[in-house]
Amino acid sequence: MNNLTNQGRTALVYGGSRGIGAAIVKRLAEDGYDVAFTYVSRPDAAGALVDEVAALGGNALAILADSTDASSIEHAATAAHARFGAIDAVVVNAGIYKAGQVGEVSISDLDQMLAVNVRGVFLSIQASVPLLKDGGRVVTIGSNVVNGVGSPGSSVYQLTKAAVAAMVKGLALDLAPRRITVNNVQPGPTKTDITSGFLEYLIERSPQKRVADPSEIAGAVAYFLRDDAAYVTGASLTIDGGFTL
Ligand SMILES: NC(=O)c1ccc[n+]([C@@H]2O[C@H](COP(=O)([O-])OP(=O)(O)OC[C@H]3O[C@@H](n4cnc5c(N)ncnc54)[C@H](OP(=O)(O)O)[C@@H]3O)[C@@H](O)[C@H]2O)c1
């Protein structure tokens, strides 16, 4: 690991096995954190990430925990705490996108998106807070779609991410007495499995004619974890290359 500043610190990433979450796990491990992370469908990706972090000299723990299930979410926080000790930072990245215009959205897709992207985010933070150190950090992953300039077929996704941006403000106030900050990173189009089907379309629409690399989103998360970001709370930071300006 190339940075010893955070040695002995612990992070828990909900939804860390792939894409932006995996980039966050790697970045925090590089920054010196012991990192526990959850996954739900890809034990292969989760195991490979643990090995990758170990090869870099770091410590990672993969925990199977579905963000739609309250007891699994709680188990993840307890397992992270049991392995690495009191938690310094919780990052809630797990999220899903199911496209559908208003007439096409099924009840099941609606419920699933609300369950992972909203209910799961709140429950992950609620489960972690008792195990989080005073002065700790909570970071959620929202989306730039809340700024507007979305695409048809994204209304439910858009509402879930707007809920996250609103939620961090209330949570920031709840946790301010413990000097725990709560902030939200809002990525624009980023090269992951979610965007693999329409990358060319996104690149064409982008002012910089490119999408983000997941490491660029992880960099924003790392900012909120810095000691000198201790007075930043309730904020949403959009990282989208000007996509929604
Ligand atoms: N990519 C973009 O352009 C973009 C833009 C704006 C916002 N975002 C947001 O960024 C976050 C990550 O997106 P991504 O593109 O990196 O997605 P991704 O490549 O599909 O990865 C999603 C991650 O979340 C985990 N996950 C999904 N559902 C889960 C559940 N029910 N319980 C636990 N973990 C779950 C997955 O675990 P498994 O590997 O086990 O399936 C995986 O680690 C999401 O919140 C997304 O809305 C993405």
The ligand as an SDF file (V2000), in Angstrom:
LIG
                    3D

 48 52  0  0  0  0  0  0  0  0999 V2000
  -22.2050    3.5050  -14.0780 N   0  0  0  0  0  0  0  0  0  0  0  0
  -22.7640    4.6910  -14.1800 C   0  0  0  0  0  0  0  0  0  0  0  0
  -22.7300    5.3340  -15.2440 O   0  0  0  0  0  0  0  0  0  0  0  0
  -23.4290    5.3210  -12.9780 C   0  0  0  0  0  0  0  0  0  0  0  0
  -23.8370    6.6590  -13.0750 C   0  0  0  0  0  0  0  0  0  0  0  0
  -24.4570    7.2470  -11.9830 C   0  0  0  0  0  0  0  0  0  0  0  0
  -24.6390    6.5390  -10.8160 C   0  0  0  0  0  0  0  0  0  0  0  0
  -24.2350    5.2280  -10.7520 N   0  0  0  0  0  0  0  0  0  0  0  0
  -24.4510    4.5490   -9.4840 C   0  0  0  0  0  0  0  0  0  0  0  0
  -23.2160    4.0110   -9.0370 O   0  0  0  0  0  0  0  0  0  0  0  0
  -23.4500    2.8220   -8.2750 C   0  0  0  0  0  0  0  0  0  0  0  0
  -22.6170    1.6830   -8.8490 C   0  0  0  0  0  0  0  0  0  0  0  0
  -22.9650    1.5110  -10.1950 O   0  0  0  0  0  0  0  0  0  0  0  0
  -22.0750    0.6180  -11.1910 P   0  0  0  0  0  0  0  0  0  0  0  0
  -22.2550    1.2140  -12.5370 O   0  0  0  0  0  0  0  0  0  0  0  0
  -20.7170    0.4170  -10.6500 O   0  0  0  0  0  0  0  0  0  0  0  0
  -22.9300   -0.7390  -11.1400 O   0  0  0  0  0  0  0  0  0  0  0  0
  -22.5110   -2.2660  -11.4050 P   0  0  0  0  0  0  0  0  0  0  0  0
  -21.2680   -2.3350  -12.2220 O   0  0  0  0  0  0  0  0  0  0  0  0
  -23.7560   -2.9220  -11.8850 O   0  0  0  0  0  0  0  0  0  0  0  0
  -22.1500   -2.7980   -9.9260 O   0  0  0  0  0  0  0  0  0  0  0  0
  -23.1580   -2.7910   -8.9560 C   0  0  0  0  0  0  0  0  0  0  0  0
  -22.5590   -3.2270   -7.6340 C   0  0  0  0  0  0  0  0  0  0  0  0
  -23.6020   -3.1790   -6.6490 O   0  0  0  0  0  0  0  0  0  0  0  0
  -23.7960   -4.4890   -6.1380 C   0  0  0  0  0  0  0  0  0  0  0  0
  -25.2180   -4.7190   -5.9100 N   0  0  0  0  0  0  0  0  0  0  0  0
  -26.2440   -4.5840   -6.7850 C   0  0  0  0  0  0  0  0  0  0  0  0
  -27.4040   -4.9370   -6.2120 N   0  0  0  0  0  0  0  0  0  0  0  0
  -27.0930   -5.3180   -4.9440 C   0  0  0  0  0  0  0  0  0  0  0  0
  -27.8470   -5.8150   -3.8590 C   0  0  0  0  0  0  0  0  0  0  0  0
  -29.1660   -6.0420   -3.9460 N   0  0  0  0  0  0  0  0  0  0  0  0
  -27.1960   -6.0980   -2.7020 N   0  0  0  0  0  0  0  0  0  0  0  0
  -25.8580   -5.9130   -2.5940 C   0  0  0  0  0  0  0  0  0  0  0  0
  -25.0930   -5.4490   -3.5840 N   0  0  0  0  0  0  0  0  0  0  0  0
  -25.7100   -5.1600   -4.7520 C   0  0  0  0  0  0  0  0  0  0  0  0
  -23.2390   -5.4450   -7.1740 C   0  0  0  0  0  0  0  0  0  0  0  0
  -22.8880   -6.6970   -6.5550 O   0  0  0  0  0  0  0  0  0  0  0  0
  -22.6730   -8.0540   -7.4560 P   0  0  0  0  0  0  0  0  0  0  0  0
  -21.3620   -7.8520   -8.1880 O   0  0  0  0  0  0  0  0  0  0  0  0
  -22.5900   -9.1520   -6.4640 O   0  0  0  0  0  0  0  0  0  0  0  0
  -23.8420   -8.1570   -8.3830 O   0  0  0  0  0  0  0  0  0  0  0  0
  -22.0290   -4.6320   -7.6640 C   0  0  0  0  0  0  0  0  0  0  0  0
  -20.9460   -4.7500   -6.7670 O   0  0  0  0  0  0  0  0  0  0  0  0
  -24.9620    2.5700   -8.3370 C   0  0  0  0  0  0  0  0  0  0  0  0
  -25.5640    3.1020   -7.1680 O   0  0  0  0  0  0  0  0  0  0  0  0
  -25.3920    3.3460   -9.5700 C   0  0  0  0  0  0  0  0  0  0  0  0
  -26.7370    3.7370   -9.5080 O   0  0  0  0  0  0  0  0  0  0  0  0
  -23.6410    4.6060  -11.8080 C   0  0  0  0  0  0  0  0  0  0  0  0
  1  2  1  0
  2  3  2  0
  2  4  1  0
  4  5  1  0
  4 48  2  0
  5  6  2  0
  6  7  1  0
  7  8  2  0
  8  9  1  0
  8 48  1  0
  9 10  1  0
  9 46  1  0
 10 11  1  0
 11 12  1  0
 11 44  1  0
 12 13  1  0
 13 14  1  0
 14 15  2  0
 14 16  1  0
 14 17  1  0
 17 18  1  0
 18 19  2  0
 18 20  1  0
 18 21  1  0
 21 22  1  0
 22 23  1  0
 23 24  1  0
 23 42  1  0
 24 25  1  0
 25 26  1  0
 25 36  1  0
 26 27  1  0
 26 35  1  0
 27 28  2  0
 28 29  1  0
 29 30  1  0
 29 35  2  0
 30 31  1  0
 30 32  2  0
 32 33  1  0
 33 34  2  0
 34 35  1  0
 36 37  1  0
 36 42  1  0
 37 38  1  0
 38 39  2  0
 38 40  1  0
 38 41  1  0
 42 43  1  0
 44 45  1  0
 44 46  1  0
 46 47  1  0
M  CHG  2   8   1  16  -1
M  END
$$$$
